[in-house]
Amino acid sequence: PLPTCHFPGRTWSPQCPAGADAGSGVRVAPVPWASTVAPCLSPGTLKAAFFFFASISAWYSGYLLAELIPEVSLTRAVYGFRNIAEKPLLKAPTPKRQKCDHWTPCPLNTYAYRLLSGGGRDKYAKICFEDELLIGEKTGNVGRGINIAIVDYLTGKVRATQYFNMVEGDNSGLMATFIQSAPPKSLLFMVTQDDGASGLKEDAKKVIEALGSKQIRNIKFRSSWVFLTAKGFELPADIQRENINHSDNARNRYSGWPAEIQIEGCIPKMPS
């Protein structure tokens, strides 16, 4: 039997034709394809169809683009990208080494210096002036006690170097004589290696104190000490001239010795 169109307010049958009078009770024949319409228009089916046509369009667009662009241009583009990838990365330039291993260069018309005391058994004292090692392990002229270098202030040339053993022998008087022999207009650099106090006597202390040392009377067994001074002229007040570090078993860097200390800077040359 043919289905009957239902009245308003009740479930409407998909077999009723559009515009049928719901209240007439007219019997109509069922539509054969009505039960398959909903599955054909499902969201999944629409997405699949859209993806298919989009893929075909993209492929065809690429084909047309490849036909329109010359092969030479494509080759150049590929090689251009390859060259960019193969170019080495830019690196920061290596910092230029400064005189006497300063972090920054000294101004023009100045002398660069660096004094380093010894530390422990294997860290040797150094005296560097204008990037020349005047006293050190490499020069083979460093020794236990107090190491001294005398430099001509006018020419910047080294006059003499010597170390005085303050542990063995009586060398305090010899050191005082060596210091006093420096001519006027001289720079004097002094650094300790191991121990510079045990054999140091009053005569040498007075000579060094007269040159401006504030710590020579405070030096103790195995103290690390460095000192810069001038003879016959005055150094600028802002130049660091002296430093000391005493041995203390509770704070020593090395077993029985304190850490090495240093001073460095730039000494103005004599105006021409």
C-alpha positions in Angstrom: 0.0 0.0 0.0 1.1 3.6 -0.7 2.2 5.7 2.3 -0.1 8.5 3.5 1.1 12.1 4.0 0.8 12.9 7.7 -0.9 15.8 9.2 0.9 18.9 10.7 2.5 18.3 14.0 3.4 14.7 13.2 6.5 13.1 11.6 6.7 14.1 7.9 7.5 11.2 5.5 10.2 11.9 2.9 8.0 10.2 0.3 5.6 13.1 0.3 6.1 15.3 -2.7 6.9 19.0 -2.2 3.7 21.1 -2.0 1.4 18.2 -1.1 -1.5 19.0 1.1 -0.7 17.4 4.5 -4.4 17.4 5.4 -5.8 15.9 2.3 -4.7 12.4 3.0 -3.6 12.0 -0.6 -1.8 8.7 -1.2 1.4 9.1 -3.3 3.9 6.6 -4.7 7.2 6.4 -2.8 10.2 8.0 -4.4 12.7 5.2 -5.2 16.0 7.3 -4.6 14.7 9.1 -1.5 16.5 6.7 0.9 19.9 7.3 -0.7 20.0 11.1 -0.9 21.2 11.7 2.7 24.3 9.4 2.4 25.4 11.0 -0.9 25.4 14.4 0.7 27.3 13.5 3.9 30.1 15.8 5.1 32.8 13.1 4.5 31.8 12.7 0.9 31.9 16.4 0.3 35.4 16.7 1.9 36.8 13.8 -0.3 35.4 15.4 -3.4 36.9 18.8 -2.5 40.3 17.3 -1.8 40.3 15.4 -5.1 39.5 18.5 -7.2 42.0 20.6 -5.2 44.8 18.0 -5.8 44.1 18.0 -9.5 44.1 21.8 -9.7 47.4 22.0 -7.8 49.1 19.5 -10.0 47.9 21.2 -13.1 49.0 24.6 -11.8 52.5 23.3 -11.1 52.7 21.8 -14.6 51.8 25.1 -16.2 54.3 26.9 -14.1 57.1 24.5 -15.0 56.3 25.0 -18.7 56.2 28.8 -18.5 59.5 29.2 -16.5 62.7 28.5 -18.4 64.9 25.6 -17.2 67.9 27.9 -16.9 66.2 30.1 -14.3 65.3 27.1 -12.2 68.8 25.8 -12.4 70.2 29.2 -11.3 67.8 29.3 -8.4 68.7 25.9 -7.2 72.5 26.7 -7.3 71.8 30.0 -5.6 70.2 28.3 -2.6 73.0 25.7 -2.5 75.7 28.3 -2.4 74.0 30.1 0.4 73.9 26.8 2.4 77.6 26.1 1.7 78.9 29.6 2.6 80.9 29.4 5.9 79.4 31.2 8.9 81.1 34.5 9.8 83.2 34.3 12.9 84.2 37.0 15.3 87.9 38.0 14.7 90.4 36.7 17.2 91.3 39.4 19.7 94.6 41.0 19.0 97.3 40.2 21.6 98.5 43.3 23.5 101.9 44.0 24.9 102.7 42.1 28.1 99.3 40.3 27.7 97.3 43.4 28.7 93.6 43.3 28.0 93.6 46.7 26.3 96.5 48.4 24.5 98.4 51.2 26.1 98.1 54.7 24.7 100.6 56.1 22.4 103.9 57.4 23.9 103.7 55.0 26.9 105.5 52.0 28.1 103.6 48.8 28.9 104.6 46.8 31.9 103.5 43.8 33.9 104.9 42.4 37.2 104.0 39.0 38.5 105.3 37.4 41.6 106.0 33.7 41.9 103.5 31.3 43.3 104.3 28.0 45.0 107.1 25.8 43.6 106.3 25.9 39.9 104.8 29.3 39.2 107.8 31.5 38.4 108.0 35.3 38.8 107.9 37.5 35.6 108.9 41.0 34.7 107.6 42.2 31.3 108.4 45.6 29.8 107.2 46.7 26.3 106.4 43.0 25.6 109.9 41.9 26.4 110.3 39.3 29.1 113.1 40.8 31.3 113.0 38.2 34.0 111.2 34.8 33.9 111.4 31.1 33.4 111.9 31.3 29.7 114.8 33.7 30.0 116.4 31.5 32.7 117.3 34.4 35.0 114.6 34.1 37.7 115.6 32.8 41.2 114.6 32.5 44.8 114.4 35.7 46.7 114.0 39.2 45.2 114.3 39.6 41.4 115.2 43.1 40.1 115.3 44.6 36.6 116.6 48.1 35.8 115.4 49.9 32.6 116.6 53.2 31.1 113.5 55.4 31.2 114.7 57.6 28.2 115.4 54.7 25.8 113.2 51.9 27.2 116.2 49.6 27.1 117.1 47.2 29.9 120.2 48.1 31.8 120.6 45.1 34.2 118.7 42.2 35.7 119.6 40.2 38.8 118.1 38.1 41.5 119.2 38.0 45.2 118.6 34.8 47.2 117.1 35.8 50.6 117.1 32.2 51.9 120.7 31.1 51.4 123.7 33.4 51.8 124.1 37.0 52.8 122.8 38.9 49.8 120.9 41.8 51.4 123.9 44.2 51.2 124.7 43.1 47.6 121.1 43.9 46.6 121.2 47.3 48.3 124.4 48.1 46.3 122.8 46.9 43.1 119.8 49.2 43.6 121.9 52.2 44.4 124.0 51.6 41.3 121.0 52.4 39.0 121.6 55.8 37.3 119.1 58.6 37.3 116.2 58.3 34.9 115.9 54.6 35.6 112.8 52.4 36.1 113.2 49.7 38.7 111.0 46.6 38.8 111.1 44.1 41.8 109.2 40.8 42.3 109.6 37.9 44.8 110.0 34.3 44.1 109.5 31.8 47.0 110.8 33.8 50.0 112.1 37.4 49.9 112.0 38.2 53.6 114.2 35.7 55.6 117.5 37.3 54.6 116.3 40.8 54.1 118.2 43.3 56.4 117.8 46.9 57.4 120.2 48.3 54.9 118.2 47.0 51.9 114.9 47.9 53.5 116.0 51.5 53.9 117.1 51.7 50.2 113.8 50.3 48.9 111.8 52.4 51.3 113.6 55.6 50.1 112.3 54.8 46.6 108.7 54.9 47.8 107.9 51.4 49.0 105.1 51.3 51.6 105.2 47.5 52.1 108.9 46.6 52.4 108.8 46.6 56.2 105.6 44.5 56.1 107.1 41.7 54.0 107.0 38.3 55.8 108.1 34.8 55.2 107.0 33.7 51.7 105.0 36.9 51.1 104.2 37.6 47.4 105.4 41.1 46.7 105.8 43.3 43.6 107.1 46.8 43.4 107.6 49.5 40.6 109.6 52.6 41.2 111.6 55.3 39.5 114.9 56.9 40.3 115.6 60.6 39.5 112.0 61.4 38.5 108.4 61.0 39.7 105.9 58.5 38.3 102.3 59.7 37.8 100.2 59.4 40.9 97.6 57.1 39.3 100.0 54.3 38.4 99.8 51.2 40.7 103.3 50.8 42.1 103.1 48.0 44.7 101.1 45.0 45.9 101.6 42.4 48.6 100.0 39.1 49.6 101.0 37.4 52.9 101.2 33.6 53.5 98.3 32.3 55.5 97.8 28.5 55.8 94.1 29.0 56.1 93.9 31.0 52.8 97.0 29.9 50.8 96.4 28.9 47.2 99.4 26.6 47.2 100.6 24.3 50.0 102.7 26.7 52.1 102.6 29.6 49.6 100.0 32.4 49.0 98.6 33.1 45.5 100.8 35.0 43.1 100.0 38.7 42.7 100.6 41.2 39.9 100.4 44.8 38.8 100.3 46.2 35.3 99.8 49.5 33.5 101.3 52.1 31.2 104.1 54.5 32.0 104.1 57.8 30.0 107.3 58.3 28.1 109.5 61.4 28.5 108.1 64.3 26.4 110.3 64.9 23.4 
